[in-house]
Amino acid sequence: MSNHYTNNKINNQLSPLVQQALERYRTFLSRDEFTQLTTFLIKPIIPSVRINLLKQDPKEFIGSLKMRYRWEVQPVPFCSSGFWVKSPPEEISATIEHRMGFYYIQEAVSMLPVELFDFAKNPKPLILDMAASPGGKTTHLADKIGDQGLIIANDASRSRIQALRVILENWGVMNAAITCQNGSYFGEQYPDSFDYVLLDAPCSMENLRNSASHSMRAITSSERRQLANRQLNLLRSAIRTVKPSGQVIYATCTLSPEEDEAVVSAVLDEMQDIITLDDVSTKLPTPAPALRWDGSRRYPDDMEKALRLWPHIFGTSGFFSARFTKIQSIKKKSRSSTHQERASFSKRFSQLQKKDTKSLWQYFQTSYGFNLEQLLERQMLSLWSRGKEIWAIPILLFEIFPTLPLVSAGMHIAKIIPGGYLPSHAFIARFGTQFQFGNLTLEDSLIGKWLRGEDLAGYEAKDYKRGNIVVITDKKGRNLGRGKVLTDRLKNLLPSRLF
Ligand SMILES: C[S@@+](CC[C@H](N)C(=O)[O-])C[C@H]1O[C@@H](n2cnc3c(N)ncnc32)[C@H](O)[C@@H]1O
């Protein structure tokens, strides 16, 4: 009786769509588990952040955030750079550290897929993020490869590409390129090409949680079928484009078995000589096996190697992930001619002449004591120009994918201006605090104005000449972007999107 009363009380707090989905999922779980799930669903989801490993050490940095903002944090058990933060969400997104790309606000469960790859065996991997926008998982991949190898971040939606560009720039990613293709393009045009492929598939998002960024919506059965077909096609392409012994992660943020176990099962049936389903259960501290029965169909015993994260297991939204290893190549199709005919990136950009390259090295050395030459060598980047803009672009891109149609690649480093260079915001935000000189520390009283994007009128920058570009920091050593020293003020060069 009291159980019934409690269940009704809980149900009344859940949206009709969640209740409807729960009715269907009830049979997949034991009674205890189902009660845990429903009890959990009425609790608010705790926001989480992932620290940018390209810019700092996660433990030290989260420590400084805790002190500065009085955050109460708890580590995400399957991602060492992820932390739940007990603080109002608006505060988490309003900090300068967030705006400057020192951490990413990401649902804890979205930190899982990238953690499932075994990167250790491949120090300079080629990675395809097949459905990448807005780029949360691409930034995670970039952290994992630590400026080595190459990531192709692709998304089919042109309208979502700009967000991807901004997020990668803000994160300070250099070893990546962006493409805008249907994911099936890679399987057709680039068989056996990547060491790792992440397919974070478009899905119904039936994850039982409503958040600020999305709420569950009604899905018709025909829409679900269409989604499952699209997912299967993309997964086939992912398997085709990965190299033999390479890994593919299939992830969705839905608990709908048609888009999860059924897709995995279909691809296993179809490609049983080509792939194996890997056991990734050891990547989690608590078991979260995928289903072997979904109310209407049975799946192979193997399916338990994949992960189905019911929200109550780790206090997240619902999620599904599976990892495959390719054991042999699929018979090659010849590449279509359209691929070869497409305009290559190097037609729009030209490689920087040796003397111009040296001049830029020298500029960074004399203005900031920063060794650009060493950085380019270490990360296997070369310098390219388009008009007056100079970019550092991964050499692997031209070696391995010379005709891949790109939206953008690498990082914008500087602009040629009369008498010198203007280093880019992205470059300064990534490396500014490593400069030996050319830094200017602002008084606390000026920080508010600076972060609102205002120039500092009457500011006298001792030690610097008019026209110098300086890295602004505060007394805590936080990187606050670029400033230009003028006779009557310090000009604020923070990009307007940051304030
Ligand atoms: C779940 S979201 C990806 C989220 C992203 N991985 C992240 O972590 O920020 C799915 C993405 O798939 C893209 N998409 C949909 N159909 C696609 C296709 N056929 N090929 C490639 N991308 C596709 C959508 O535009 C959407 O950005």
PDBQT file of the ligand as one rigid body, heavy atoms in Angstrom, charges set to zero:
ROOT
HETATM    1  C1  LIG A 501      24.469  13.513 -30.552  1.00  0.00    +0.000 C 
HETATM    2  S1  LIG A 501      24.871  14.797 -31.615  1.00  0.00    +0.000 S 
HETATM    3  C2  LIG A 501      26.629  14.864 -31.500  1.00  0.00    +0.000 C 
HETATM    4  C3  LIG A 501      27.141  15.518 -30.245  1.00  0.00    +0.000 C 
HETATM    5  C4  LIG A 501      28.635  15.686 -30.274  1.00  0.00    +0.000 C 
HETATM    6  N1  LIG A 501      29.330  14.443 -30.525  1.00  0.00    +0.000 N 
HETATM    7  C5  LIG A 501      29.181  16.288 -28.995  1.00  0.00    +0.000 C 
HETATM    8  O1  LIG A 501      29.708  15.575 -28.160  1.00  0.00    +0.000 OA
HETATM    9  O2  LIG A 501      29.098  17.512 -28.839  1.00  0.00    +0.000 OA
HETATM   10  C6  LIG A 501      24.640  14.081 -33.173  1.00  0.00    +0.000 C 
HETATM   11  C7  LIG A 501      25.145  14.881 -34.354  1.00  0.00    +0.000 C 
HETATM   12  O3  LIG A 501      24.999  14.096 -35.536  1.00  0.00    +0.000 OA
HETATM   13  C8  LIG A 501      24.871  14.969 -36.625  1.00  0.00    +0.000 C 
HETATM   14  N2  LIG A 501      24.382  14.171 -37.753  1.00  0.00    +0.000 N 
HETATM   15  C9  LIG A 501      23.100  13.818 -38.051  1.00  0.00    +0.000 A 
HETATM   16  N3  LIG A 501      23.086  13.048 -39.142  1.00  0.00    +0.000 NA
HETATM   17  C10 LIG A 501      24.360  12.896 -39.548  1.00  0.00    +0.000 A 
HETATM   18  C11 LIG A 501      25.003  12.205 -40.617  1.00  0.00    +0.000 A 
HETATM   19  N4  LIG A 501      24.289  11.509 -41.489  1.00  0.00    +0.000 N 
HETATM   20  N5  LIG A 501      26.341  12.277 -40.735  1.00  0.00    +0.000 NA
HETATM   21  C12 LIG A 501      27.072  12.984 -39.843  1.00  0.00    +0.000 A 
HETATM   22  N6  LIG A 501      26.521  13.673 -38.824  1.00  0.00    +0.000 NA
HETATM   23  C13 LIG A 501      25.204  13.609 -38.666  1.00  0.00    +0.000 A 
HETATM   24  C14 LIG A 501      23.933  16.037 -36.089  1.00  0.00    +0.000 C 
HETATM   25  O4  LIG A 501      24.051  17.227 -36.846  1.00  0.00    +0.000 OA
HETATM   26  C15 LIG A 501      24.406  16.186 -34.649  1.00  0.00    +0.000 C 
HETATM   27  O5  LIG A 501      25.300  17.261 -34.537  1.00  0.00    +0.000 OA
ENDROOT
TORSDOF 0
